[in-house]
Amino acid sequence: MINMALYKKEMKSNLMVFLIFLGLSMLYGIIVTELFDPAIENQSWIEMLRDIYPEMLDFVGFNIGNLTNYQYFISGYLYGMLFIIFGLIFANILSNRLLFRYIDRGSIAFLLATPNSRTKIISTQIKVLGTYLSMMALSMYLIVSVFGEIFNPSYVDFGKLLYLNISFFLLLCFISAIMALCHSLLDGKIAVGSSIGIPVFFFFLKLISNLGEQYEFVSYFTPFSLFDPILCVNYDGLSFVYNGILIVLTAILYGLTIYGFNKRDLSV
């Protein structure tokens, strides 16, 4: 139940933001896909980095096991950190523009003055957010699969990369749900700070958990552990469980967002 006029307006208003992040994703995605070389003798530079900075590579998720497997290579060098950061920033900007900006400036009153319920208005904004996140995940899939096939034919498994990006999309939805909840319930600097601070804190915990067995326990304190690129490209059963948990958590958070928005005093 959404307002199509508002949906089309917001899709048009936020198109430039999407195109900017699409350009960044293409730039880094193409560079990394071109770096892949199935010949192990040509990957001495990676081995050198492993020897010199093993902890750093572990921290950012770059210390992958099988460098001759394209799916493993992409999972570590793009979906371990870089694409997550892009998605996190993109989701925050959209949530800010779609929710917080209207509430903070008082212009939400104009939307509420229309013959549309609060539920329809907030659902429309959430729909726009979800649409752009799905477009981002689809774009990343096309980048790593198409250019991977161009640079290294026959090494790309399109099915595994598709499942990887579906899982990545579910993570983005969960992140956006945290941000939407903060933007719709909190005020001013607290809303801005918590909407980006909470996901960044959880992501930092995920990076710490990559540092070895002694820090592995940290992974139990961050929902980012529910997205494991290596499990995804292996079709591991645990990844399906993680995706199910992400779906449930996202639905709960968005449900709380709609409920809180309906109960909030938005009088100007």
Secondary structure, DSSP 8 states (H G I E B T S, - for coil): ---HHHHHHHHHHTHHHHHHHHHHHHHHHHHHHHH--S-GGG-HHHHHHHHH-HHHHHHTT---S-TT-HHHHHHHHTTTTHHHHHHHHHHHHHHIIIIIHHHHHTTHHHHHTSS--HHHHHHHHHHHHHHHHHHHHHHHHHHHHHHHHHHSTT---HHHHHHHHHHHHHHHHHHHHHHHHHHHHS-HHHHHHHHHHHHHHHHHHHHHHTT-GGGGGGGGG-GGGG--HHHHHTT-HHHHHHHHHHHHHHHHHHHHHHHHHHHS----
